[in-house]
Amino acid sequence: MTAAVKKNHFDQRNLTLLCDFYEITMANGYFVHGMKDRIAVFDVFFRDVPDDGGFAIFSGLEQVIDYLENLTFSEEDLTYLENRKLFDPEFLSYLRTFKFVCDVWSMPEGTVIFPGEPLIRVRGPIVQAQFIETMLLLTINHQSLIATKTNRIVRAAKGRAVLEFGSRRAQGYDAANYGARAAYIAGAAASANTWSDIHMGVPAGGTMAHSWVQSFDTELDSFIAYARAYPDECTLLVDTYNTLKSGVPNAIKVAHEVLEPMGKRLQGIRLDSGDIAYLSKKARAMLDKAGLSDCKIVVSNSLNEYIIRSILIQGAEVDTFGVGENLITARSDAVFGGVYKLVAMYDEKGELVPKIKISDNIEKITTPSFKEVWRLFEREDNHPLADVITLEHEVIPDGGPYEIFDPLDPTKRKTMTNFYAKKLLEPIYEKGKLVYKSPTLPEIRQRCLKNVSELWEEICRLDNPHRYYVDLSQELWDLKTNLIKEYRNK
């Protein structure tokens, strides 16, 4: 992160009441029924990978922490609630002196994640644990969605740089700012968003729009002016009038007649329209013939992972992709679908009571109790083999033997050996005290890229990826099955 990076300005806004109204009505209800101190356990998890992909990327934890660190009810909040004439005066007094006291565990940001496994686990008084649902979900859902989409695009680019160009098409300024952050975590090299550079350390960059070229008498005049203003970082937009007849020839002319006499080189040209595969190959040939083989070709224009893959198959000569609306909005599948479900409560004796939500849709049946998530890695080369969700007290021994099975078809079983196991959930808060030191953004990005690099290639396919198994331990599967039978037989 650069020296200019400042702390997020998240805490300048009071977002405590950015919640679903039912979270307040339930909190009040728990309070008046004497349940405010009953301890509950909630899980954040998601059900499906966007775009039918093989995995997702976890992002947004730092902003969750910002929210929890600033979770207080202002007098304005309390006046609003009082004026609704719905809430018990003692409940409002409780909110006036509110102090967050929950325990929170989370996967680290940048972790590769899969459906069904707890990403965040919250344990604490049910009034508090229930109340934070909306902010946890909207934060994790948005950034994990954009990170997941970005990584698909980065993988399609096959090692070429991807720039996030989507600010003006994002659904609001928070979506633009935090979307740029998530994109950088997932592998984008930089963003067009200046705010995200100042406040979060996402490298920002950009050159010119077509309006720059149009504002001069000629295209050549605009290129000359830009080259003189930015001789060290000169990338010229060559498709305003005619890419091959004027744009590229004028860029070559400026390279030779303006930049080279200054001892500088033309850094790049950008294509923003037309047949990118065809134009990039023609432009590359023209640049090479002119002795500008070091000049990069940047392309944009409503790109996505499938277009990028297609034009590369066609032999496109591209060094950098600028991707806008399809990245920052995750346009092809714009819902991440994370949920927040009650999985356990503690009774008056302090004993854990597993809770389950039953549904006719099997994918909506929750996995009960207080759980851990383990990732099993191949000892030889660190490839993840499977994730296993266990009850808290269970331990998966390194090296095995350890039997895993498909929760949807328990007859499909495999005995694992020669592996090591790692818990994925880390403590973030203990009784409301922050015990976690957030890594820097480059460190989060490095974790993400390392996690993805360790996956089997078959899991990373854009289409029909290999299914990565998230299994339940035998003890947890038995508990879940017995609870389903118990509730369905009532």
Secondary structure as UniProt FT lines:
FT   TURN            3..4
FT   HELIX           9..12
FT   TURN            16..17
FT   HELIX           21..32
FT   TURN            33..34
FT   TURN            36..37
FT   STRAND          39..46
FT   HELIX           50..52
FT   STRAND          56..57
FT   HELIX           61..69
FT   HELIX           75..83
FT   TURN            84..85
FT   HELIX           89..96
FT   STRAND          103..106
FT   TURN            109..110
FT   STRAND          112..113
FT   TURN            115..116
FT   STRAND          120..125
FT   HELIX           126..131
FT   HELIX           133..156
FT   TURN            157..159
FT   STRAND          161..164
FT   HELIX           167..169
FT   HELIX           173..185
FT   TURN            186..187
FT   STRAND          190..191
FT   HELIX           194..200
FT   HELIX           210..214
FT   HELIX           219..229
FT   TURN            231..232
FT   STRAND          235..237
FT   HELIX           243..247
FT   HELIX           248..254
FT   HELIX           255..259
FT   HELIX           260..262
FT   STRAND          268..271
FT   HELIX           276..289
FT   TURN            290..291
FT   TURN            293..294
FT   STRAND          296..299
FT   HELIX           305..313
FT   TURN            314..315
FT   STRAND          320..323
FT   HELIX           325..328
FT   TURN            331..332
FT   STRAND          338..346
FT   TURN            348..349
FT   STRAND          352..354
FT   HELIX           362..364
FT   STRAND          371..378
FT   TURN            379..381
FT   STRAND          384..391
FT   TURN            392..393
FT   TURN            398..399
FT   STRAND          402..406
FT   TURN            407..408
FT   STRAND          409..416
FT   STRAND          419..423
FT   STRAND          426..430
FT   TURN            431..432
FT   STRAND          433..434
FT   HELIX           441..453
FT   HELIX           457..460
FT   STRAND          470..472
FT   HELIX           474..488
//
